Amino acid sequence: MTAIEFDHQQTAHCESGAMSALLRHSGLNLSEPMVFGIAGALTFASIPLVKIGGMPMIAYRMPPGRVIKGLASRLGITMKFERFRDNDRGMQALDDHLDQGRPVGLQASVYWLPYFPKDMQFHFNAHNLVAYGRQQSDYLISDPTFEAPVRSNYQALQQARFVKGLLAPKGLIYYPTRIPAEIDLPKAIRRAIRSTTNMMLRTPLPFIGVRGIRSVAERIRAMGNHRQAQQDQNQLVIGHMIRMQEEIGTGGAGFRFIYASFLQEAAGLFDNPKLEGTSRKFTDVGDEWRRFALFSAKMLKGRMAFDYAQLADQLTLIAEMEADSYKSLREAI
Amino acid sequence: MKHGDAPQDDSSTLEGQKKPLYVVNSDGVYTTELSSGWEAEEVVLDLAINQFQHQCQQARLRVEQGKTAPLEYHMYQRRMDITVLAQSTGFFKFQVKRHLQPAIFSKLSVKKLARYQQALGMTSVELQTLPLDEQQP
């Protein structure tokens, strides 16, 4: 039996939460929004031809792994990543880390983790959690999605860590090995904000950033002219979009609130009232995303007539507001 | 979103869990507030789960009529589709589609069956039969 003193904290998003927890354990205190913001994890991307679980790919944040790697590279933290071909060796390596008193981050599939509520178990293979001990046959887990620490048995954890397929975790174990004594936080924040605004405003592809939001708006508008047989599928696609926006780990409204919180914290650090003002803009954007979700849900439930044009108008409004927010963010920094 | 506005719709899907949302307090400062779920979110989650339930029921009927192998039922019961099942077994999609034919499925080698057992987390007997009771996906 091993048990490491580990300070469990529930966060809104799993990857920024796991990373923030591992760093805190190593003596570096960064809030979850700071981790998320400095990693440059905010985005919007919608690539209809790439299908995930039969649904067009849509994302409000950068691909899994980006939070860990983005933050580490901007702050000069050295992370160790271990992947395994062999399940048993991957489990043995985890045991060894825990026996040495080292909590480690793990990538796993939500579907096979036994402590997840049934309705939240989908085949999403890039969930993040921290293992910090063993007790009898159970692993002690600090899963940032949950209020309290949880447990998993060996079999389930092995299955969750070694599922195959999209974003297969391959037993990924990660932990920081070196954290610089001096960290230039303001510099990292400036660089992170610039990279996010660049991506959102200047990516020359129609499915990324503000242009991505506009193109989804137009696709939804076009759905209004589709034949009847297509409507069920269209509604599933819109439902999927809302799920990605709101499901566990977005801090609400497709990560816009968590980003607003990051900007506010940064504004305090720089004593920059302009930056504080952009934080409020992102709060407003988040509120509009939630309104979009609410309209969609009412329409899907049949409490409101299904009106693709209205949804498209709402998204266009969001695109305008986002464009304006990133522009003032560029000026503020 | 303001503090106090975090939705408290007691989503059954969260099974009593609460999740933190970033909200602004009365001084305009960001903090977190626990939410017991949001109805809008529940609606779209139900939609996704109902889709699997529907596919599961349809598959059961087709298995009983001998039109498809129990594998198809288990695939949907595990909230997968042909793409996800192919990815998690390492088979090509066309192979999975072939394996769904009852005549071909019943002649699958032990080795190939084992890949399905591993990906679906079930024994070979479970894989080759329909459960008596309807299981929720």
Chai-1 contact restraints between the chains, C-beta under 6 A:
chainA,res_idxA,chainB,res_idxB,connection_type,confidence,min_distance_angstrom,max_distance_angstrom,comment,restraint_id
A,Q10,B,P20,contact,1.0,0.0,6.0,A-B,restraint_1
A,A12,B,P20,contact,1.0,0.0,6.0,A-B,restraint_2
A,G54,B,D81,contact,1.0,0.0,6.0,A-B,restraint_3
A,P117,B,E15,contact,1.0,0.0,6.0,A-B,restraint_4
A,D119,B,T13,contact,1.0,0.0,6.0,A-B,restraint_5
A,H123,B,V84,contact,1.0,0.0,6.0,A-B,restraint_6
A,Q159,B,G121,contact,1.0,0.0,6.0,A-B,restraint_7
A,V163,B,S88,contact,1.0,0.0,6.0,A-B,restraint_8
A,K164,B,S88,contact,1.0,0.0,6.0,A-B,restraint_9
A,G165,B,Q87,contact,1.0,0.0,6.0,A-B,restraint_10
A,G165,B,S88,contact,1.0,0.0,6.0,A-B,restraint_11
A,L166,B,Q87,contact,1.0,0.0,6.0,A-B,restraint_12
A,G239,B,V44,contact,1.0,0.0,6.0,A-B,restraint_13
A,G239,B,L47,contact,1.0,0.0,6.0,A-B,restraint_14
A,I242,B,V44,contact,1.0,0.0,6.0,A-B,restraint_15
A,R243,B,V44,contact,1.0,0.0,6.0,A-B,restraint_16
A,E246,B,E41,contact,1.0,0.0,6.0,A-B,restraint_17
A,G251,B,Y22,contact,1.0,0.0,6.0,A-B,restraint_18
A,G252,B,L21,contact,1.0,0.0,6.0,A-B,restraint_19
A,F257,B,Y22,contact,1.0,0.0,6.0,A-B,restraint_20
A,I258,B,Y22,contact,1.0,0.0,6.0,A-B,restraint_21
A,S261,B,Y22,contact,1.0,0.0,6.0,A-B,restraint_22
A,S261,B,Y30,contact,1.0,0.0,6.0,A-B,restraint_23
A,Q264,B,Y30,contact,1.0,0.0,6.0,A-B,restraint_24
A,A293,B,A40,contact,1.0,0.0,6.0,A-B,restraint_25
A,L294,B,A40,contact,1.0,0.0,6.0,A-B,restraint_26
A,A297,B,A40,contact,1.0,0.0,6.0,A-B,restraint_27
A,A297,B,V43,contact,1.0,0.0,6.0,A-B,restraint_28
A,L300,B,V43,contact,1.0,0.0,6.0,A-B,restraint_29
A,K301,B,V43,contact,1.0,0.0,6.0,A-B,restraint_30
